[in-house]
Every structure is written in structure tokens, then in C-alpha cells.
């Protein structure tokens, strides 16, 4: 089993399709895609209405192969007793063979949506860029039933997930042959994503997601000969008189992530020990004792004393995670990490990214985080619902959280502690950041849904309380 799921750009998919066309008869890839799309639509009809025959589906059909996929799928649905209507957005450029197949099966062409049970979005595919054209946008706005998108939601950029105007928001997206970046970067627009294999031979992905099962299998847990030192000793330098809670949350993240020992340095010792008496606390970095990684920044302040502590930590040959106030300090003194040979992980949100780099993240988040990691020669975790992790010369890793429940004050403090614990256990920096993001997101989702008939936002404390349960869930997937 692969340890990651690849997401492939439009250019990569087109190249794979061109190679596929040399190996199979003409039209077979489209037939495979159409069969998969029709199967998913039929399953959705059955789940939502209790049956397939006698139900009604409207196809929104653009020009090109994406429209052809929808038309061929419509002909297959028609043969299963579904009433199928196609709305052609550009009749002169509609896929000729697909349209002929739909008409031969008894499907109809009309100018209006009608009153269908489901709508299929076959407006544009991976070659489409920019928002929906006015006529398409007008039709999409009028849809009041679930939409099933063919390959990707029209109006959403296939490579960046950017939405610059009217776009389809699908209940289900049927991905043809490969997952595309849009499926991770714009998941709220895609809904559930079903992959239909069509025989593509794909390259190594430049964007990938760690599989939850493999995260669970590789998460550090004590073996028969381990002790508290061999499992990894995490150093935390966080919190201040103004933000003592940051020390508690960051330290708690490392404790819950199964670090063998956590050592804390800072002014929040009393608060930290009140929550986690197993932590070994000191007031200064030199007095902390031996550690195998450092986390610096949550609530630490940005004064001269904070900078001195950061400089001391970065001067070591240990892996270091820099977050929050630490990033503010680095924005003024990037030389502290540039050229550093030991692993360094920076964890900015978009505002911190702009302060560090002097530019906004922009629509192409993957390109932005990759460039940052290359320029600074560090590992960068860019926060968001789709969290991105870039390391120099490596594929970018993405974690689609499945929700935004972790978008709450203090949640990032917990995340940095988790990453620090994984680094202390000897895990690779990029893997540590991506795996921590997965466990963190799962903990937030568990906290948000606990004892709530409708999910409610989770604060950082419940997120932390559910972190061990999240790790157990990931490990159970690999059992």
C-alpha cells in the first residue's frame, strides 16, 4: 500500500491521457469515465430518492470532452430508465458522438433545467479556467437539487482550487483517472469525491497527501525496549505572563502526542505543571536539560529576551519548530534560520507568511509554499483547511481537514507541540508536520462533534483533550 495519495495537475493528466490514447482504442477512456459517472449518479439517485428508473436527471453540457463524458453518461442512465435532459451551453460545439448517443437512447435536449432529481455538471473540465460564463452561472444558480460534478466543479481552478467568481458547488465529484489538486485544495466545492480509474499511467506526484493508515502505522509508540529517553525528549519554550495558556496548550500537544518526556522552559511553569505534572520545568533554556527537539514561539512575546531565547535554540544542532511570536521575530531576522543545517519547521498562517516573505500567499498556495521552502531551505507548514507542507526538493504534502473546526485561538499552539514530539522521536520534518496536521484536524473534528447533534466549533482545550483519541483512531486504521 502506498503511503500517500497523489494529486496531479492538468498538464500531468493531459500527458498521461495522451499516452493512454496510444494503448487503447479510440473512445475507450471516455466510455470508462462515462460509465463511472453514470454509476455514481445512479447510486446517488437510489440513495436520495429510493430508486433509479423513473427518476429525472438534467445534464449541464459544455463543449469538449467534459461535456462528452456527461452526454455519454446520460445515454447510459437513459438505458436504465432515467429521464435525461441535456442543456447545451454551446450547441455548435457539443460533443457530436456523445450527443448522438444521448438522442439515440431517448434523451432530450432542452433550454431549461426542468425539475430533475439530480443535476450533472459537465460544463468544463481540466482545461477550464476562470469563473462560469453568464449563461452557465445563471443555470447553476437556479439548481435546487444536488449537483454531481464530472471530474471537477466547473468554475474552480483545477490546479490551484481558486474560485474567482461563479462556480459549481457539488455534492459529489467524480474524478476521472486521477485526483487533481482541486480535490484537496477546494474540497468544500467538491463534496464527496469518487475516483473512477480509466487506465492512466501517472508520474510521481508533486502534490500528495499522507494516507491516514500509514500515519497510524508510523506514529511513534513505545516498543518493548523503549524508555522515556529513547521515545524522544521534546523541549518547549512558549508562553509568557501575557499568554500563559499558550505554554499549557503547546506543552500539552507534545505530551499527548506520546513524547517520552517533555521539558518546559519559560515563565509558565506553574500553569504547565498544574495541567501536566509529568513535565520537567525550568525557567530558562540553559537550565532545561537534554532534549531532542525544540518548539519555540506560541505566546512567547517578541521582546529582546524572547529573541535571545530563540537565537539560543536555533544555535543548537537540534530540530526546531518555530511558530507564532517566533515567526514574527524571524520576519525581522530571517538570517537566524537561513543557512541553518539542522531541521527547521516554520508554521505560518497566511498573515505570517506575508510578513516572512514580503508577499501574499495568493491563489496558488502550493506554488507559494514551495517557493518559500526553497528560498529559505526550511520545511514550511502553511495553515488552512487544506494545510500544506513543503520541504526543499520534495513533493508538497497536503492535509484536507474535512472541516475548519481547528480555526480557533490556541489550536496552532497544540499543533506545534505535536510536530515537536514527532521530531524528537526522529521522524522526518515534512512527515512530522503533515502527520501532525492530520492528527490535529481529526482531534478538532472529534471535539466539535462530541455530544452535539449538530457540530459546534471546538476550542483549543477540547481539541487537546481529544488528541489521544485521534491518534488511537489513526493507529486503528493500520491494524
Secondary structure, DSSP 4 states (H G I P E B T S, - for coil): --SEEEE--HHHHHHHHHHHHTTS-TTHHHHHHHHHHHHHHHHHHHHHHS-STT-EEEEEE-SSHHHHHHHHHHHHHHTTT-EEEEEESSGGGS-HHHHHHHHHTT-EEESS--S-SEEEEES--TT--SSPPHHHHHHHHT--S-EEEESS-TTB-TTT--B-S-----SEEEEESS--HHHHHTHHHH-EEEEE---------SEEEE-HHHHHHHS----TT--TTTT-EEEEE---SS-HHHHHHHHHHHHHTT-SEEEEESTTHHHHHHH-TTSEEESSSTTS---SEEEE-TT--SSHHHHHHHHHHHTSSSEEEE-THHHHHHHH-GGGTTT--S-EEE---HHHHHHHHSS---S-HHHHHHHHHHHHTSEEEE-SSEEEEE-TTSPEEEEE-SS-TT-STTHHHHHHHHHHHHHHTT--HHHHHHHHHHHHHHHHHHHHHTT-SS--PPPHHHHHHTHHHHHHHHHHHT-
